[in-house]
């Protein structure tokens, strides 16, 4: 959601967006983790919107003041389930044929065991841009 504010008589546009296509799930089974992420992003209109912010600002003729990306880590499986619907997307991957039921069950057991041993990790990327109209 873009925000515009006035700072010393200059209007600054600020926007921050996640990049769900860059969502990382630590797993020994990368193809399954990727299938889960793909199930999540398939339901989003612009899962890669975060990485586009810089280009959008430049295409709008704005002058970049600052651009950055940050990674937020989540080590709680329950929060990953609540915020990202992780296990629902695992089921979606099975329903669409991206994963077998056996693979999904094995991965879920692995993820739950990683939570129990404090090894679960999910990381999301967010991009932020600050831009202004160039001086005339």
C-alpha positions, -999 to +999 in steps of 0.1 A: +000+000+000+017+032-011+019+061+013+026+097+004+039+122+030+054+157+029+089+162+043+106+196+040+082+206+012+089+175-008+064+148-012+079+114-006+061+082-018+067+051+003+056+016-005+065-018+011+053-051-004+061-088+003+075-110-024+057-143-018+074-159-048+107-156-028+092-173+003+117-198+017+109-229+037+139-247+052+136-283+042+157-313+032+131-319+005+134-287-017+110-299-044+082-304-018+089-271-001+088-255-036+055-272-044+040-258-012+052-223-020+039-226-055+005-237-042+005-205-021+016-182-049-009-197-074-037-181-055-022-147-054-027-120-081+009-106-079+030-129-058+062-111-070+049-075-064+077-067-039+105-071-064+086-049-089+084-018-066+116-002-078+107-006-114+072+008-109+087+039-092+112+044-120+085+038-147+064+064-130+092+089-135+100+091-098+135+096-084+145+069-059+154+081-024+159+047-010+153+011-020+158-019+002+148-055+008+147-074+041+142-109+051+119-117+080+123-151+096+096-172+113+106-201+135+072-210+147+053-236+127+020-225+143+025-189+131+035-202+096+003-222+096-018-193+108-003-166+086+007-185+055-017-215+057+013-237+052-005-271+057-034-260+035-010-253+007+005-287+012-029-302+008-035-281-023-002-294-038-015-329-033-050-320-048-034-305-079-011-335-084+021-316-077+028-340-048+018-375-039-001-381-006+029-401+006+054-373-001+031-348+016+027-370+046+065-375+049+071-338+045+045-328+071+061-353+096+095-338+088+082-302+093+065-311+126+096-328+138+117-297+129+093-276+150+096-300+179+134-297+178+133-259+173+147-262+138+117-250+118+124-219+096+103-200+071+117-167+057+098-141+037+112-112+017+098-076+018+109-048-004+106-011+004+109+019-018+110+056-011+107+079-041+099+115-050+091+136-080+123+148-096+131+185-093+119+205-123 
